[in-house]
Each structure stands twice: as structure tokens, then as C-alpha cells.
Amino acid sequence: MSQEVIHVYLMPGMAANPRIFEHLKLPEGQFELHWLEWMIPIENELLSDYAFRMTKKIEHENIVLLGVSFGGVLVQEMSKYLKLRQLIIVSSIKSMHELPKHMLLAKKVKAYKLFPTQLTYNVDFFAKYAFGTNIKKRLDLYKKYLSINDSKYLSWAIKQIVCWNQDVPIKGIVHIHGDNDSVFPIKNIKDCISIEGGSHIMIINKYRWFNKNLPEIILKS
């Protein structure tokens, strides 16, 4: 009897394209990877409605759904419409209580409305916002992985993550987080698998850890 293939769907972070997963390799014949891509939101679209539209891209049952950063928030919303084998988030948050203080403040005073999304056409500016302060050293890398500069999408995405109202983490979720994450500092994160030296972009530069450990994490579910 042939072994059942486990389908793993991967959602990149805000404004990123799925090439951030290009070095992710799981044992062939046991796992099959599927890349998801961001869609441009409909005007005033709720995150829950966007997540439902995104579920239409899922072509298999009993899947593993993995999301990075804002993609981690999205897959949690998607999971409310799907029956999953496993839900995994990387460099993300499980509830609004894990947001850093400056984002909570931005929500309170609605400062997210003032974010100059037109500046995001300058990849240097947006990559720094999305990935942290090391951008100047790795600008070429981020130019490769950041591909969405639509101001409508960016305004929507920033509002959705700042205003996300998930109060209690989803039961059974696996959270993988770097102890050097500058976007979502680990001091605000509870109940996670901590990766030493892991930054917000560790899905790219610590892919060997994921290649080694993801199979076991998935198979334990």
C-alpha cells in the first residue's frame, strides 16, 4: 500500500511572494508543498471574508497550513473554514495580545490610517518596515522576495494586522518563533517553539532548521 502524501500549503508574509519558501524541502513521497499567493483585497473587505476567498485555492483535504508573519494571521482565519491536519505559524502572533505595544497603540489611536503606503513603492522603505533594521545589508535579497506594492493591498494589510481581534489562540496551533524577531518580539509571545538567533525572516535564512524539524512537527499532529 502506497504511503499517503501530506499536502502542506504555505502562505508568505505581508507583501512577500512565495519564493520565500524556495529552499524549503520536505521528504518527497511523504510531503507535497503548495505555494499560496496574496490576492488584492476587495474594497473594505473583512479579513474573515478574504480568508474565505483564499480557502478556494485549497485543493486537498486534511492539509497542513503554514503561514509566516501576517500570512500566519491569515491562515488562522482560513482555518476557521477548513478541517486541517495541522496549523502552523512562523514569526507571527496567535492573538491580539501578542502584538507589540506600538501596534496596540496604533490601533487605539487609528494611526494605521496615516501610514504612507505610497512610500512602499520604495522597496527599501517597506522591506525595513516588514523585516526589521538589517534591510540595508540585505536589500537585494528583499527585492527578490517582496513583490506586492499595491497601495490598496498594503493599506488593507496593515489595518488587518493592527486591528486583528483574535482574543484566544486557536487550540492546537503550533507557533515557531525566533528569539531575535524585531517585528514581533518574543517577549510578547507565549507557548512557542523558540529558535535561537531566529529573526523575522528566519523562514529564509534558517531554512535548514525547518527542513530538519518540520516533518517531525507535522507527523506528531
Backbone as CSV, one residue per row, in Angstrom:
resi,resn,N_x,N_y,N_z,CA_x,CA_y,CA_z,C_x,C_y,C_z
1,MET,0.845,-1.195,0.000,0.000,0.000,0.000,0.883,1.249,0.000
2,SER,0.583,2.181,-0.908,1.385,3.389,-1.008,1.114,4.315,0.172
3,GLN,2.121,5.077,0.545,2.017,5.991,1.668,1.182,7.209,1.287
4,GLU,0.331,7.638,2.212,-0.482,8.816,1.956,0.408,10.065,1.964
5,VAL,0.251,10.892,0.951,1.021,12.124,0.849,0.340,13.204,1.682
6,ILE,1.134,13.907,2.477,0.627,15.011,3.278,0.846,16.305,2.511
7,HIS,-0.232,17.004,2.247,-0.158,18.248,1.484,0.037,19.418,2.440
8,VAL,1.080,20.206,2.177,1.443,21.334,3.035,1.302,22.618,2.219
9,TYR,0.371,23.483,2.635,0.145,24.758,1.961,0.863,25.866,2.728
10,LEU,1.580,26.716,1.976,2.464,27.716,2.564,2.027,29.118,2.166
11,MET,1.808,29.985,3.169,1.384,31.369,2.935,2.489,32.326,3.361
12,PRO,2.989,33.148,2.430,4.087,34.070,2.776,3.610,35.252,3.614
13,GLY,4.576,36.074,4.048,4.272,37.234,4.864,3.772,38.406,4.041
14,MET,3.476,39.504,4.738,2.914,40.687,4.107,3.759,41.168,2.932
15,ALA,3.099,41.283,1.783,3.707,41.796,0.545,4.756,40.871,-0.052
16,ALA,5.005,39.736,0.573,6.032,38.816,0.083,5.447,37.833,-0.922
17,ASN,6.295,37.351,-1.783,5.875,36.314,-2.714,6.315,34.956,-2.185
18,PRO,5.744,33.882,-2.683,6.033,32.557,-2.119,7.438,32.042,-2.369
19,ARG,8.261,32.807,-3.061,9.652,32.376,-3.220,10.414,32.369,-1.894
20,ILE,9.820,32.949,-0.846,10.473,32.849,0.463,10.574,31.391,0.904
21,PHE,9.804,30.533,0.266,9.816,29.102,0.608,10.669,28.272,-0.340
22,GLU,11.448,28.921,-1.205,12.128,28.182,-2.271,13.154,27.169,-1.748
23,HIS,13.684,27.389,-0.556,14.670,26.452,-0.013,14.054,25.432,0.946
24,LEU,12.748,25.514,1.111,12.069,24.570,2.000,11.875,23.247,1.264
25,LYS,12.467,22.193,1.807,12.395,20.877,1.178,12.010,19.846,2.230
26,LEU,10.907,19.143,2.007,10.475,18.060,2.877,10.557,16.759,2.088
27,PRO,10.674,15.626,2.772,10.862,14.351,2.076,9.819,14.101,0.979
28,GLU,10.292,13.901,-0.225,9.391,13.634,-1.354,8.715,12.282,-1.173
29,GLY,7.502,12.197,-1.628,6.722,10.974,-1.482,5.955,10.939,-0.173
30,GLN,6.403,11.766,0.777,5.732,11.856,2.072,5.001,13.186,2.223
31,PHE,5.609,14.230,1.640,5.024,15.566,1.705,5.013,16.198,0.312
32,GLU,4.012,17.031,0.079,3.961,17.818,-1.149,3.653,19.260,-0.763
33,LEU,4.505,20.178,-1.218,4.378,21.580,-0.862,3.587,22.349,-1.918
34,HIS,2.750,23.261,-1.440,1.943,24.096,-2.330,2.096,25.551,-1.888
35,TRP,2.456,26.425,-2.829,2.654,27.839,-2.510,1.352,28.607,-2.732
36,LEU,0.981,29.416,-1.752,-0.155,30.323,-1.889,0.357,31.739,-2.138
37,GLU,-0.436,32.529,-2.839,-0.045,33.909,-3.145,-1.137,34.874,-2.700
38,TRP,-0.709,36.081,-2.366,-1.652,37.122,-1.957,-2.536,37.558,-3.117
39,MET,-3.783,37.863,-2.799,-4.714,38.449,-3.750,-4.903,39.922,-3.368
40,ILE,-5.297,40.734,-4.309,-5.655,42.116,-3.991,-7.039,42.096,-3.336
41,PRO,-7.189,42.680,-2.160,-8.485,42.633,-1.466,-9.554,43.456,-2.166
42,ILE,-10.784,43.044,-1.974,-11.923,43.840,-2.417,-12.041,45.043,-1.483
43,GLU,-12.575,46.121,-1.977,-12.691,47.333,-1.158,-13.456,47.065,0.135
44,ASN,-12.862,47.468,1.262,-13.456,47.309,2.597,-13.707,45.838,2.964
45,GLU,-12.930,44.941,2.386,-13.119,43.515,2.657,-12.646,43.149,4.054
46,LEU,-13.471,42.418,4.760,-13.094,41.924,6.080,-12.039,40.832,5.928
47,LEU,-11.180,40.709,6.924,-10.163,39.667,6.883,-10.806,38.286,6.814
48,SER,-11.911,38.100,7.520,-12.606,36.808,7.501,-13.121,36.471,6.103
49,ASP,-13.604,37.467,5.384,-14.087,37.241,4.016,-12.925,36.970,3.062
50,TYR,-11.837,37.684,3.261,-10.638,37.452,2.449,-10.127,36.041,2.677
51,ALA,-10.119,35.627,3.943,-9.656,34.276,4.273,-10.532,33.221,3.617
52,PHE,-11.824,33.457,3.592,-12.739,32.502,2.946,-12.438,32.410,1.450
53,ARG,-12.189,33.547,0.820,-11.832,33.517,-0.609,-10.531,32.738,-0.819
54,MET,-9.597,32.909,0.100,-8.322,32.218,-0.039,-8.477,30.703,0.104
55,THR,-9.442,30.253,0.879,-9.651,28.803,1.032,-10.028,28.144,-0.287
56,LYS,-10.505,28.915,-1.237,-10.877,28.356,-2.533,-9.651,27.894,-3.324
57,LYS,-8.474,28.298,-2.864,-7.237,27.865,-3.509,-6.726,26.523,-2.963
58,ILE,-7.397,26.032,-1.925,-7.004,24.757,-1.319,-7.671,23.622,-2.096
59,GLU,-6.862,22.711,-2.614,-7.378,21.656,-3.492,-7.352,20.272,-2.863
60,HIS,-6.940,20.177,-1.591,-6.839,18.880,-0.930,-7.514,18.931,0.436
61,GLU,-7.708,17.765,1.021,-8.322,17.677,2.340,-7.280,17.321,3.392
62,ASN,-7.604,17.610,4.635,-6.755,17.253,5.767,-5.325,17.745,5.576
63,ILE,-5.207,19.008,5.237,-3.907,19.580,4.894,-3.193,20.148,6.119
64,VAL,-1.922,20.453,5.916,-1.158,21.280,6.852,-1.142,22.681,6.265
65,LEU,-1.459,23.664,7.087,-1.496,25.059,6.643,-0.473,25.840,7.461
66,LEU,0.509,26.413,6.775,1.590,27.144,7.437,1.643,28.566,6.900
67,GLY,1.689,29.535,7.813,1.765,30.926,7.409,2.854,31.667,8.145
68,VAL,3.463,32.620,7.453,4.557,33.415,8.006,4.086,34.848,8.251
69,SER,4.391,35.392,9.428,4.095,36.782,9.770,2.602,37.079,9.558
70,PHE,2.255,38.079,8.751,0.843,38.363,8.509,0.168,37.183,7.828
71,GLY,0.952,36.418,7.072,0.409,35.189,6.495,0.000,34.204,7.571
72,GLY,0.667,34.270,8.738,0.288,33.440,9.869,-1.057,33.836,10.448
73,VAL,-1.324,35.129,10.438,-2.643,35.614,10.871,-3.709,35.136,9.881
74,LEU,-3.398,35.255,8.601,-4.363,34.846,7.583,-4.702,33.360,7.678
75,VAL,-3.701,32.497,7.837,-4.001,31.064,7.866,-4.837,30.701,9.095
76,GLN,-4.695,31.470,10.163,-5.551,31.215,11.323,-7.006,31.518,10.985
77,GLU,-7.225,32.589,10.233,-8.586,32.901,9.801,-9.087,31.870,8.793
78,MET,-8.215,31.409,7.928,-8.594,30.375,6.967,-8.982,29.084,7.665
79,SER,-8.293,28.774,8.761,-8.533,27.514,9.468,-9.948,27.415,10.019
80,LYS,-10.621,28.545,10.150,-11.992,28.552,10.668,-12.985,28.018,9.649
81,TYR,-12.519,27.849,8.408,-13.379,27.333,7.333,-12.920,25.964,6.828
82,LEU,-11.837,25.445,7.400,-11.251,24.211,6.889,-11.068,23.181,8.004
83,LYS,-11.021,21.926,7.609,-10.638,20.860,8.536,-9.177,20.530,8.245
84,LEU,-8.309,20.851,9.195,-6.875,20.738,8.973,-6.261,19.560,9.716
85,ARG,-5.169,19.089,9.173,-4.342,18.143,9.907,-3.506,18.888,10.940
86,GLN,-2.979,20.063,10.527,-2.131,20.853,11.413,-2.136,22.307,10.962
87,LEU,-2.090,23.208,11.945,-1.995,24.645,11.694,-0.689,25.136,12.315
88,ILE,0.165,25.739,11.482,1.487,26.180,11.928,1.681,27.643,11.549
89,ILE,2.165,28.438,12.502,2.527,29.816,12.182,3.996,30.040,12.516
90,VAL,4.626,30.894,11.733,6.052,31.186,11.882,6.233,32.699,11.939
91,SER,6.984,33.181,12.923,7.266,34.623,13.029,5.980,35.440,13.002
92,SER,5.012,35.002,13.778,3.687,35.607,13.729,3.132,35.763,15.147
93,ILE,1.825,35.922,15.254,1.154,36.063,16.544,-0.079,35.173,16.571
94,LYS,-0.466,34.727,17.777,-1.629,33.856,17.931,-2.877,34.608,18.388
95,SER,-2.694,35.821,18.858,-3.817,36.644,19.303,-3.386,38.095,19.323
96,MET,-4.349,38.990,19.484,-4.041,40.414,19.518,-3.192,40.769,20.731
97,HIS,-3.185,39.906,21.746,-2.426,40.171,22.961,-0.922,39.995,22.760
98,GLU,-0.525,39.410,21.626,0.895,39.229,21.332,1.452,40.339,20.432
99,LEU,0.606,41.276,20.050,1.078,42.424,19.278,1.989,43.291,20.138
100,PRO,3.027,43.878,19.560,3.875,44.792,20.328,3.105,46.055,20.693
101,LYS,3.598,46.758,21.700,2.888,47.917,22.237,2.632,48.996,21.194
102,HIS,3.591,49.231,20.315,3.401,50.309,19.342,2.287,49.991,18.353
103,MET,2.067,48.692,18.081,0.957,48.320,17.208,-0.375,48.430,17.939
104,LEU,-0.380,48.080,19.215,-1.593,48.244,20.013,-1.967,49.717,20.118
105,LEU,-0.965,50.563,20.257,-1.217,51.997,20.308,-1.738,52.494,18.969
106,ALA,-1.159,51.991,17.882,-1.615,52.389,16.551,-3.082,52.029,16.351
107,LYS,-3.492,50.895,16.910,-4.894,50.508,16.828,-5.766,51.464,17.628
108,LYS,-5.317,51.790,18.818,-6.107,52.637,19.714,-6.354,54.016,19.121
109,VAL,-5.327,54.598,18.537,-5.455,55.961,18.006,-5.684,55.973,16.488
110,LYS,-5.841,54.775,15.920,-6.082,54.610,14.488,-4.957,55.214,13.647
111,ALA,-3.747,55.089,14.142,-2.594,55.637,13.433,-2.294,54.883,12.146
112,TYR,-2.790,53.654,12.037,-2.534,52.867,10.827,-3.087,53.566,9.592
113,LYS,-4.082,54.436,9.788,-4.657,55.159,8.658,-3.681,56.180,8.082
114,LEU,-2.681,56.547,8.881,-1.734,57.572,8.472,-0.489,56.983,7.832
115,PHE,-0.393,55.639,7.801,0.814,55.024,7.250,0.941,55.390,5.772
116,PRO,2.080,55.942,5.359,2.241,56.432,3.978,2.477,55.298,2.990
117,THR,1.416,54.626,2.591,1.580,53.452,1.733,2.190,53.799,0.383
118,GLN,2.088,55.059,-0.040,2.732,55.410,-1.307,4.237,55.227,-1.241
119,LEU,4.792,55.302,-0.015,6.228,55.116,0.136,6.637,53.671,-0.047
120,THR,5.681,52.772,0.003,6.021,51.368,-0.126,6.431,51.013,-1.542
121,TYR,6.229,51.939,-2.477,6.772,51.699,-3.798,8.289,51.752,-3.772
122,ASN,8.824,52.340,-2.699,10.251,52.293,-2.450,10.520,51.041,-1.618
123,VAL,11.047,50.021,-2.235,11.192,48.729,-1.556,12.070,48.826,-0.324
124,ASP,13.017,49.763,-0.337,13.877,49.946,0.830,13.031,50.280,2.060
125,PHE,12.078,51.179,1.882,11.242,51.620,2.998,10.358,50.484,3.488
126,PHE,9.681,49.815,2.574,8.738,48.800,3.018,9.427,47.566,3.560
127,ALA,10.523,47.171,2.955,11.229,45.999,3.449,11.728,46.230,4.867
128,LYS,12.136,47.460,5.169,12.555,47.765,6.530,11.385,47.637,7.478
129,TYR,10.222,48.122,7.063,9.029,48.022,7.909,8.659,46.564,8.138
130,ALA,8.744,45.770,7.076,8.282,44.388,7.154,9.280,43.461,7.817
131,PHE,10.566,43.713,7.651,11.565,42.729,8.052,12.541,43.182,9.129
132,GLY,12.540,44.455,9.484,13.430,44.878,10.548,14.599,45.726,10.067
133,THR,15.519,46.020,10.960,16.541,47.031,10.712,17.728,46.550,9.892
134,ASN,17.851,45.274,9.606,19.006,44.774,8.850,18.825,44.893,7.344
135,ILE,17.795,45.589,6.908,17.459,45.636,5.497,18.580,46.185,4.623
136,LYS,19.337,47.170,5.085,20.353,47.789,4.250,21.408,46.779,3.823
137,LYS,21.672,45.786,4.660,22.682,44.792,4.355,22.170,43.731,3.386
138,ARG,20.850,43.625,3.309,20.290,42.517,2.515,19.230,42.997,1.535
139,LEU,19.395,44.201,1.039,18.369,44.795,0.197,18.089,43.975,-1.052
140,ASP,19.112,43.455,-1.685,18.906,42.668,-2.896,18.061,41.438,-2.606
141,LEU,18.285,40.826,-1.430,17.508,39.654,-1.042,16.037,40.000,-0.915
142,TYR,15.741,41.130,-0.290,14.352,41.510,-0.065,13.664,41.973,-1.342
143,LYS,14.450,42.565,-2.257,13.876,42.926,-3.548,13.392,41.676,-4.275
144,LYS,14.091,40.586,-4.031,13.708,39.325,-4.660,12.405,38.793,-4.083
145,TYR,12.234,38.945,-2.758,11.104,38.305,-2.090,9.890,39.207,-1.890
146,LEU,10.078,40.528,-1.943,8.937,41.437,-1.814,8.447,41.811,-3.200
147,SER,7.199,41.500,-3.499,6.735,41.703,-4.867,5.432,42.484,-4.965
148,ILE,4.722,42.662,-3.867,3.420,43.324,-3.934,3.559,44.747,-3.409
149,ASN,3.398,45.722,-4.294,3.495,47.116,-3.881,2.220,47.891,-4.185
150,ASP,1.119,47.170,-4.260,-0.184,47.792,-4.488,-0.602,48.525,-3.213
151,SER,-0.825,49.831,-3.286,-1.120,50.617,-2.088,-2.431,50.196,-1.448
152,LYS,-3.381,49.721,-2.243,-4.660,49.259,-1.698,-4.438,48.029,-0.828
153,TYR,-3.649,47.096,-1.322,-3.348,45.896,-0.546,-2.601,46.252,0.731
154,LEU,-1.606,47.118,0.619,-0.768,47.446,1.764,-1.555,48.165,2.855
155,SER,-2.393,49.113,2.467,-3.228,49.804,3.455,-4.142,48.814,4.159
156,TRP,-4.717,47.921,3.376,-5.620,46.905,3.931,-4.868,45.971,4.873
157,ALA,-3.707,45.500,4.449,-2.954,44.525,5.244,-2.507,45.114,6.570
158,ILE,-2.009,46.331,6.533,-1.552,46.977,7.768,-2.708,47.132,8.743
159,LYS,-3.858,47.562,8.247,-5.034,47.706,9.116,-5.451,46.368,9.697
160,GLN,-5.437,45.301,8.881,-5.905,43.993,9.348,-5.040,43.432,10.467
161,ILE,-3.745,43.593,10.360,-2.887,43.010,11.400,-2.933,43.843,12.676
162,VAL,-2.989,45.171,12.543,-3.051,46.027,13.730,-4.384,45.882,14.447
163,CYS,-5.440,45.689,13.687,-6.794,45.638,14.258,-7.328,44.214,14.436
164,TRP,-6.475,43.219,14.261,-6.910,41.832,14.419,-7.454,41.642,15.835
165,ASN,-8.634,41.047,15.947,-9.298,40.962,17.251,-9.377,39.543,17.805
166,GLN,-8.459,38.673,17.363,-8.424,37.320,17.913,-8.039,37.396,19.389
167,ASP,-8.925,36.965,20.257,-8.697,37.114,21.695,-7.988,35.900,22.304
168,VAL,-8.406,34.698,21.897,-7.865,33.453,22.455,-7.209,32.654,21.329
169,PRO,-5.995,32.170,21.528,-5.334,31.380,20.483,-6.145,30.144,20.093
170,ILE,-6.044,29.779,18.834,-6.721,28.590,18.332,-6.098,27.346,18.951
171,LYS,-6.916,26.453,19.407,-6.444,25.244,20.077,-5.615,24.391,19.134
172,GLY,-4.470,23.934,19.621,-3.630,23.013,18.865,-2.669,23.668,17.896
173,ILE,-2.681,24.987,17.811,-1.802,25.670,16.871,-0.339,25.484,17.282
174,VAL,0.523,25.329,16.284,1.969,25.246,16.516,2.577,26.589,16.131
175,HIS,3.285,27.198,17.048,3.872,28.517,16.825,5.392,28.395,16.894
176,ILE,6.074,28.752,15.794,7.529,28.730,15.721,8.010,30.172,15.632
177,HIS,8.896,30.561,16.546,9.249,31.977,16.636,10.729,32.137,16.945
178,GLY,11.338,33.143,16.342,12.743,33.431,16.596,12.929,34.304,17.819
179,ASP,13.993,34.048,18.568,14.233,34.850,19.770,14.860,36.201,19.457
180,ASN,15.066,36.479,18.164,15.613,37.770,17.743,14.687,38.444,16.736
181,ASP,13.390,38.206,16.887,12.388,38.770,15.975,12.154,40.234,16.345
182,SER,12.445,41.150,15.427,12.318,42.575,15.714,10.930,43.119,15.410
183,VAL,10.124,42.377,14.667,8.769,42.831,14.344,7.788,42.415,15.435
184,PHE,7.841,41.135,15.808,7.026,40.620,16.912,7.974,40.071,17.984
185,PRO,8.459,40.936,18.879,9.442,40.498,19.887,8.946,39.319,20.712
186,ILE,9.849,38.380,20.937,9.458,37.140,21.606,9.002,37.386,23.052
187,LYS,9.348,38.518,23.624,8.895,38.806,24.985,7.374,38.886,25.076
188,ASN,6.716,39.124,23.934,5.256,39.194,23.907,4.607,37.866,23.524
189,ILE,5.421,36.868,23.194,4.925,35.606,22.654,4.901,34.531,23.727
190,LYS,3.810,33.777,23.765,3.686,32.668,24.711,3.543,31.346,23.945
191,ASP,3.970,30.265,24.585,3.736,28.912,24.060,4.201,28.760,22.616
192,CYS,5.497,28.897,22.410,6.031,28.736,21.062,7.278,27.860,21.088
193,ILE,7.647,27.375,19.909,8.941,26.724,19.717,9.919,27.836,19.393
194,SER,10.858,28.104,20.303,11.775,29.222,20.139,13.024,28.797,19.367
195,ILE,13.383,29.588,18.359,14.548,29.306,17.542,15.650,30.297,17.897
196,GLU,16.757,29.792,18.404,17.862,30.645,18.816,18.439,31.408,17.630
197,GLY,18.514,32.724,17.794,19.059,33.555,16.730,18.109,33.785,15.576
198,GLY,16.895,33.308,15.708,15.932,33.448,14.618,15.373,34.856,14.523
199,SER,15.455,35.454,13.339,14.903,36.785,13.099,13.519,36.650,12.470
200,HIS,12.959,37.794,12.078,11.624,37.766,11.472,11.638,37.056,10.119
201,ILE,12.808,36.962,9.499,12.887,36.320,8.176,13.558,34.954,8.260
202,MET,13.432,34.298,9.386,14.157,33.030,9.553,13.646,31.925,8.631
203,ILE,12.451,32.075,8.064,11.981,31.086,7.096,12.905,31.072,5.880
204,ILE,13.622,32.191,5.658,14.569,32.294,4.549,15.966,31.861,4.979
205,ASN,16.463,32.448,6.072,17.871,32.216,6.401,18.113,31.101,7.412
206,LYS,17.049,30.494,7.918,17.205,29.305,8.763,16.373,28.147,8.206
207,TYR,16.315,28.087,6.897,15.511,27.055,6.252,15.986,25.651,6.593
208,ARG,17.262,25.487,6.897,17.766,24.154,7.243,17.091,23.626,8.516
209,TRP,16.833,24.542,9.456,16.132,24.126,10.680,14.746,23.608,10.339
210,PHE,14.055,24.302,9.457,12.704,23.890,9.077,12.736,22.581,8.297
211,ASN,13.683,22.430,7.396,13.780,21.185,6.637,14.012,19.988,7.550
212,LYS,14.763,20.207,8.616,15.083,19.127,9.550,13.929,18.832,10.503
213,ASN,13.241,19.874,10.973,12.296,19.704,12.070,10.818,19.693,11.685
214,LEU,10.481,20.294,10.562,9.061,20.331,10.189,8.432,18.957,10.017
215,PRO,9.123,18.013,9.373,8.497,16.692,9.226,8.057,16.099,10.558
216,GLU,8.911,16.165,11.556,8.570,15.602,12.870,7.419,16.372,13.511
217,ILE,7.434,17.704,13.387,6.360,18.521,13.945,5.030,18.141,13.318
218,ILE,5.027,17.963,12.009,3.793,17.624,11.293,3.317,16.227,11.655
219,LEU,4.233,15.275,11.675,3.850,13.883,11.905,3.379,13.633,13.340
220,LYS,3.739,14.505,14.258,3.271,14.389,15.642,1.831,14.827,15.803
221,SER,1.290,15.491,14.783,-0.081,16.011,14.883,-1.103,14.902,14.736
